[in-house]
Amino acid sequence: MSYSWDQRVEFIVRHMYDIDNNGFLDNNDFQCMALRATVIEGKGEINPARLNEYKFIMKSLWDEISALADFDKDGKITTDEFKQAVKQTCVGKPYSEFPKIEQEEEEKKEEHDEKGAGHPESESVECIIICLWVETKNETRRKRKGLSTPPPPPPQQTFGAGAMKAFIDAHYKMMDINNDGLVSIEEYRYNCITRLAVDDIKLVDDSYNSLVSEEDNKKGGITLERYQELYAQFMGNENAKCPAIYLYGPIPE
């Protein structure tokens, strides 16, 4: 099996980011993702505070991604525009060199200094995502032990997150359903089946087994660091047969 670079990027747009299926990306897609992330994290329950945090995250991500890919500044990102942006910023690069909007990050830092720490809109996207992830994992552990949930501490100040990096981390968090820091084959199946029309689970399992390394299997799944590496290859490696082509399961024709 092989999936070309064009196939993979088109898949990302059509099956992952274009939530409202209108053929292009816009702010509405990212707000839909905010609600989806909240529902998935709450396993069907809605936490209004969490929803507001995700809305802020996704709005920030849209602003940064549109700065990279909305070349004609019409408020929409077409598949061709997205491809052009990925080609310019991701192809041939490791995750550590993925795009970073220096000017916007500096503006966010200045805004943070003006508003003061502790306000949701004064924190970087990456910081909020990390805090949400850690808090959710800790809450899961507390529930297992029958402990009450204390109010979360304010996020620590962190700057320097790029749009794609923050989005990658947020998506991993949605895939890691039980918040144990690993994406298992069961969670991989769930992620694939909720996005793709598949009539044979063997297709999904074969994709997972082609994706993971021996080290991944020893750990029991895919860590965040490993997911970052695989995503960078999925988007930036033009080899149609590299293992990372299976990151999101069998890609439709």
Residue, then its C-alpha position, 0 to 999 in steps of 0.5 A: m500500500s502507498y499514499s502519495w503526499d498529495q493524497r495525504v494532505e488532501f485527506i487532512v483537509r477533507h476528513m480532519y479539518d473541514i468539519d462542515n464539509n463545505g470544501f474549504l477551511d474557515n473559522n467555523d471548522f475550528q469552532c466545530m472542532a472546539l465543541r468536538a474536543t469538549v464532547i470527546e474529552g467529557k465522554g458526552e458531557i459538556n463542561p462550559a468552562r472547558l468549551n470556552e477554553y477550547k474555543f479560544i484555542m481553536k480561534s487562536l489556531w485558525d488565526e495562526i493557520s490562516a496567516l500561513a495559508d490564506f494567501d488571498k486573504d478571503g477568510k477561507i483556505t482552499t485545499d490548494e492553499f493548504k498544500q502550498a503552505v504545507k509545501q513551504t513550511c513542512v516538507g522535508k522538515p522534522y517536527s522541531e522545525f515546523p512553522k512558528i509565527e514569530q510576530e504573532e507570538e511576540e504580540k501575544k506575549e505583549e498582550h499577556d504582559e498587559k492583561g496579567a497571568g491567570h486570564p485564559e486569553s493571556e496564555s499561549v495556545e500550547c500552554i493551555i493545551i498542556c494544562l488541559w491535558v495534564e489536568t485531565k490526566n490528573e482528574t482521571r487518576r483522582k476519580r480512580k482513587g475516589l478522590s474529589t476534584p480540586p480546582p485547577p491551578p492557573p496555567q504557567q506562562t509559556f510562549g512560542a507555540g506554532a499553529m500546527k504544533a499546537f494543533i498536533d498536540a490537541h489532536y493527540k489529546m483527542m485520540d488518547i481517549n483514556n488519557d494514559g499518554l499512549v494511543s493504543i490500537e483500540e483508540y486508533r480503531y475508534n479514531c479511524i472508524t469515527r472518520l472513515a467508512v470502513d467495512d472490515i476492521k482488518l484494514v484498520d488493524d493492518s494500518y496500525n501494525s504497519l505504522v507502529s515500531e517495535e519500540d511503540n509496541k513495547k510501550g503499549g502504544i504511540t506516545l505524544e512525542r512519537y505522534q509528533e514525529l509521525y505527523a511530521q512525516f505524514m505531512g512532510n515526507e514525500n515517500a509514498k511508502c514511509p510508515a507514517i502514511y498509516l497515521y490515520g488509517p486507510i486513506p480513501e481513494 
